[in-house]
């Protein structure tokens, strides 16, 4: 299968040009009416990489969106969060009639210069897993977001003064905080899809721990699990943290400890042999982790088990 060309867009002005929009009023930030966006024909069959932050809420998008790992069952506003340097692709039927609506907020990182958000924005995990799951918002949530976007639009359309940047940055922080709340709600309400990921994770870990992979490859990494589950590492850990209270790394360790307990209680293998079978090069590392998780050394656990 041939790779689609990647089109890099470095500036807000360049983005406006590729979307057939008039030049932006501010070089580092723009709020765009999605109904006015039309992509130039020469860019319709490519992937994209932006040098700026892209946040959008879209409705009634024509065609099929290739964006995300899961299918959803309701037709409300869809939000996307894309950080600088992420490659993404949205496939749409450009020939279909559309009553599309919504907004786009594009912000160059330079706009955040000398503000706390310059560093803290990447701590919002949905920028890392945005290409794995879009955010679906209700009508009420959409109304909340729309109000914030209007505040941003009005502020930079007015005469820019020394207060403008801090006011706009504060509004963007509010937008991101609400987004974080809504993503958390989505994790909790999309039980069927999320439970499928949990089921697949359990099957993946069980297979890994019951084969020779532990000896040949060592403990599975979060990266390995996320790749096999078709989600990003941060998305997987965020989802698990909300649903189970544990991160992906903690799930790996829980599975490891369960397997270790099984071997300690049902075999006569030495601690060193068990450590080797569980992928540890040094038995001391295994014993240290086991004690941290159970408050007993492997030998103490075996002795306690045998007494019972």
C-alpha positions as CSV (number, residue, x, y, z in Angstrom):
1,X,0.0,0.0,0.0
2,X,1.5,3.4,-1.0
3,X,2.2,6.0,1.6
4,X,0.1,9.1,1.4
5,X,2.2,12.3,1.1
6,X,2.6,14.3,4.3
7,X,1.9,18.0,4.0
8,X,3.5,20.1,6.7
9,X,1.9,23.4,7.6
10,X,4.2,25.7,9.5
11,X,2.1,28.9,10.1
12,X,-1.4,30.0,10.8
13,X,-1.3,32.0,7.6
14,X,-0.3,29.0,5.5
15,X,-3.1,27.0,7.1
16,X,-5.7,29.6,6.1
17,X,-4.3,29.5,2.5
18,X,-4.7,25.7,2.3
19,X,-8.2,25.9,3.6
20,X,-9.2,28.7,1.1
21,X,-9.7,31.3,3.9
22,X,-8.8,35.0,4.0
23,X,-5.5,35.8,5.9
24,X,-5.8,35.5,9.7
25,X,-6.3,38.7,11.8
26,X,-3.6,37.5,14.2
27,X,-0.5,35.6,13.0
28,X,-0.3,33.3,16.0
29,X,-4.0,32.5,16.7
30,X,-7.2,32.1,14.8
31,X,-10.8,31.0,15.4
32,X,-12.3,29.7,12.2
33,X,-15.9,28.9,11.3
34,X,-15.8,25.3,10.1
35,X,-18.6,25.9,7.6
36,X,-16.3,28.3,5.7
37,X,-13.4,25.8,5.3
38,X,-12.7,24.3,1.9
39,X,-9.5,22.4,1.3
40,X,-7.6,23.1,-1.9
41,X,-7.9,20.2,-4.4
42,X,-4.2,19.5,-4.5
43,X,-4.2,18.8,-0.7
44,X,-7.2,16.4,-0.6
45,X,-5.3,13.2,-0.7
46,X,-2.6,13.6,1.9
47,X,-1.8,13.4,5.6
48,X,-1.0,16.4,7.6
49,X,1.5,17.7,10.1
50,X,1.0,21.1,11.8
51,X,3.6,23.2,13.6
52,X,0.8,24.5,15.8
53,X,-2.0,23.3,18.1
54,X,-5.2,22.5,16.5
55,X,-8.5,22.1,18.5
56,X,-11.8,21.7,16.7
57,X,-15.4,20.9,17.2
58,X,-17.1,19.7,14.1
59,X,-20.6,18.5,13.2
60,X,-22.2,16.9,10.2
61,X,-18.9,16.0,8.5
62,X,-19.5,14.5,5.1
63,X,-18.1,11.0,4.3
64,X,-16.1,8.7,6.6
65,X,-13.6,10.0,9.1
66,X,-10.5,7.9,9.5
67,X,-9.7,9.1,13.0
68,X,-9.7,6.9,16.0
69,X,-9.7,3.3,16.9
70,X,-13.3,2.9,18.0
71,X,-16.8,3.3,16.5
72,X,-19.4,5.4,18.3
73,X,-23.1,5.4,18.3
74,X,-24.3,9.0,18.5
75,X,-24.2,11.9,16.2
76,X,-23.2,15.0,18.3
77,X,-20.3,17.3,18.2
78,X,-16.9,15.7,17.7
79,X,-13.7,17.4,19.1
80,X,-10.2,16.7,17.9
81,X,-7.0,17.8,19.7
82,X,-3.8,17.8,17.7
83,X,-0.4,18.9,18.9
84,X,2.5,20.2,16.8
85,X,4.4,17.4,15.1
86,X,1.5,14.8,15.0
87,X,0.7,13.2,11.7
88,X,-2.9,12.6,11.1
89,X,-5.4,11.9,8.4
90,X,-9.1,12.6,8.0
91,X,-10.8,11.0,4.9
92,X,-13.9,12.8,3.8
93,X,-16.3,12.5,0.9
94,X,-15.6,15.9,-0.7
95,X,-18.3,15.5,-3.3
96,X,-21.1,14.9,-0.8
97,X,-23.4,17.8,0.1
98,X,-22.7,19.0,3.6
99,X,-24.4,21.2,6.2
100,X,-21.2,21.0,8.3
101,X,-20.8,23.3,11.2
102,X,-18.5,24.0,14.2
103,X,-15.3,25.8,14.8
104,X,-11.5,25.4,14.7
105,X,-9.0,27.0,17.1
106,X,-5.4,27.1,15.8
107,X,-2.7,28.4,18.1
108,X,1.0,28.6,17.4
109,X,3.2,27.7,20.4
110,X,4.8,31.1,20.2
111,X,1.5,32.6,21.4
112,X,2.1,30.8,24.8
113,X,5.6,32.2,25.2
114,X,6.3,33.5,28.7
115,X,3.1,32.0,30.1
116,X,2.6,28.9,32.3
117,X,0.6,27.2,29.5
118,X,3.8,27.0,27.3
119,X,5.0,24.1,29.5
120,X,1.7,22.8,30.9
121,X,-0.2,22.3,27.7
122,X,1.5,19.1,26.8
123,X,0.5,17.6,30.1
124,X,-3.1,17.4,28.8
125,X,-2.9,13.7,27.7
126,X,-5.6,14.0,25.0
127,X,-3.0,15.8,22.8
128,X,-1.0,12.5,22.9
129,X,-3.8,10.1,22.3
130,X,-6.0,12.4,20.2
131,X,-5.3,10.4,17.1
132,X,-6.7,7.3,18.9
133,X,-10.0,8.7,20.2
134,X,-11.9,11.9,19.4
135,X,-14.0,13.5,22.1
136,X,-17.8,13.3,21.6
137,X,-19.6,16.1,23.3
138,X,-23.3,16.5,24.2
139,X,-25.4,19.5,23.2
140,X,-24.9,21.0,26.7
141,X,-21.1,20.4,26.6
142,X,-20.9,21.9,23.1
143,X,-22.7,25.0,24.3
144,X,-20.1,25.4,27.0
145,X,-17.2,25.1,24.6
146,X,-18.9,27.5,22.1
147,X,-19.1,30.2,24.8
148,X,-15.4,29.9,25.5
149,X,-14.5,30.0,21.8
150,X,-16.6,33.2,21.4
151,X,-14.8,34.8,24.3
152,X,-11.4,34.0,22.6
153,X,-12.7,35.3,19.2
154,X,-14.0,38.6,20.6
155,X,-10.8,39.2,22.6
156,X,-8.4,38.9,19.7
157,X,-10.7,40.7,17.3
158,X,-10.7,43.7,19.6
159,X,-7.8,46.0,19.9
160,X,-4.9,43.9,21.2
161,X,-3.4,45.4,24.4
162,X,-1.1,44.2,27.2
163,X,-3.9,42.2,28.8
164,X,-5.0,40.3,25.7
165,X,-2.5,37.4,25.7
166,X,-3.2,36.5,29.4
167,X,-7.0,36.8,28.9
168,X,-6.9,34.5,25.8
169,X,-4.5,32.0,27.4
170,X,-6.8,31.9,30.5
171,X,-9.7,31.1,28.2
172,X,-7.7,28.3,26.4
173,X,-6.9,26.8,29.8
174,X,-10.6,26.8,30.7
175,X,-11.3,25.1,27.4
176,X,-8.7,22.4,28.1
177,X,-9.9,21.8,31.6
178,X,-13.5,21.3,30.4
179,X,-12.1,18.9,27.7
180,X,-10.3,16.9,30.4
181,X,-13.6,16.6,32.3
182,X,-15.5,15.5,29.2
183,X,-12.9,13.0,28.2
184,X,-13.1,11.5,31.7
185,X,-16.9,11.3,31.3
186,X,-16.4,9.6,28.0
187,X,-14.1,6.9,29.4
188,X,-16.7,6.1,32.0
189,X,-19.8,6.1,29.8
190,X,-18.4,4.2,26.8
191,X,-18.4,1.0,28.8
192,X,-18.9,-1.5,25.9
193,X,-15.9,-0.2,23.9
194,X,-13.7,0.3,26.9
195,X,-14.5,-3.1,28.3
196,X,-13.4,-4.5,25.0
197,X,-10.0,-2.9,25.4
198,X,-9.8,-4.3,28.9
199,X,-10.8,-7.8,27.7
200,X,-8.2,-7.6,24.9
201,X,-5.6,-6.4,27.4
202,X,-6.3,-9.3,29.7
203,X,-6.0,-11.8,26.8
204,X,-2.8,-10.2,25.5
205,X,-1.2,-10.3,28.9
206,X,-2.4,-13.9,29.6
207,X,-1.0,-15.1,26.3
208,X,2.3,-13.3,26.8
209,X,2.8,-14.7,30.4
210,X,1.9,-18.3,29.3
211,X,4.4,-18.5,26.4
212,X,8.1,-18.2,26.3
213,X,8.0,-14.5,25.6
214,X,8.9,-13.6,29.2
215,X,12.2,-15.5,28.9
216,X,13.1,-14.4,25.4
217,X,11.8,-10.8,25.6
218,X,11.4,-9.9,29.3
219,X,8.4,-8.1,30.7
220,X,6.0,-6.7,28.2
221,X,6.3,-2.9,27.9
222,X,3.5,-0.4,27.8
223,X,4.5,0.4,24.3
224,X,4.1,-3.3,23.3
225,X,0.7,-3.5,24.8
226,X,-0.5,-0.2,23.3
227,X,0.7,-1.2,19.8
228,X,-1.1,-4.5,20.0
229,X,-4.3,-2.8,21.2
230,X,-4.0,0.0,18.6
231,X,-4.0,2.9,21.1
232,X,-1.2,5.2,22.3
233,X,0.6,4.4,25.6
234,X,-0.8,7.5,27.3
235,X,-4.3,6.7,26.1
236,X,-4.1,3.2,27.4
237,X,-2.8,4.3,30.8
238,X,-5.4,7.1,31.1
239,X,-8.2,4.7,30.2
240,X,-7.1,2.1,32.7
241,X,-6.5,4.6,35.4
242,X,-10.1,5.9,35.1
243,X,-11.7,2.4,34.8
244,X,-9.5,0.4,37.2
245,X,-7.4,2.8,39.2
246,X,-4.2,1.3,37.8
247,X,-1.9,2.4,35.0
248,X,-0.8,0.1,32.2
249,X,2.5,-0.5,34.0
250,X,0.7,-1.4,37.2
251,X,-1.4,-3.9,35.3
252,X,1.7,-5.6,33.9
253,X,3.1,-5.8,37.5
254,X,-0.1,-7.2,38.8
255,X,-0.1,-9.9,36.2
256,X,3.5,-10.6,37.0
257,X,2.9,-10.9,40.7
258,X,-0.1,-13.3,40.1
259,X,2.1,-15.5,37.9
260,X,4.9,-15.4,40.5
261,X,2.4,-16.4,43.3
262,X,1.2,-19.3,41.2
263,X,4.7,-20.6,40.6
264,X,5.7,-20.1,44.3
265,X,2.7,-22.0,45.5
266,X,2.4,-24.8,43.0
267,X,6.0,-25.6,42.0
268,X,9.3,-26.4,43.7
269,X,11.3,-24.1,41.5
270,X,13.8,-21.9,43.3
271,X,13.3,-18.1,43.5
272,X,16.1,-17.7,41.0
273,X,14.5,-20.1,38.5
274,X,11.1,-18.4,38.9
275,X,12.7,-15.0,38.4
276,X,14.3,-16.3,35.2
277,X,11.1,-17.7,33.9
278,X,9.4,-14.4,34.6
279,X,11.9,-12.5,32.4
280,X,14.3,-11.2,35.1
281,X,18.0,-11.2,34.5
282,X,18.7,-10.7,38.2
283,X,16.7,-12.5,40.9
284,X,17.3,-9.6,43.2
285,X,15.2,-7.4,41.0
286,X,12.3,-9.8,41.0
287,X,12.5,-10.2,44.8
288,X,12.5,-6.4,45.3
289,X,9.4,-6.0,43.1
290,X,7.6,-8.9,44.7
291,X,8.2,-7.5,48.2
292,X,7.2,-4.0,47.1
293,X,3.9,-5.4,45.9
294,X,3.1,-8.0,48.5
295,X,5.1,-6.8,51.6
296,X,6.6,-10.3,51.6
297,X,9.7,-11.8,50.0
298,X,9.1,-14.6,47.6
299,X,10.4,-17.1,50.2
300,X,8.2,-15.6,53.0
301,X,5.2,-15.9,50.7
302,X,6.0,-19.6,49.9
303,X,6.4,-20.3,53.6
304,X,3.2,-18.6,54.5
305,X,1.3,-20.4,51.8
306,X,2.7,-23.8,52.8
307,X,1.7,-23.2,56.4
308,X,-1.9,-22.7,55.3
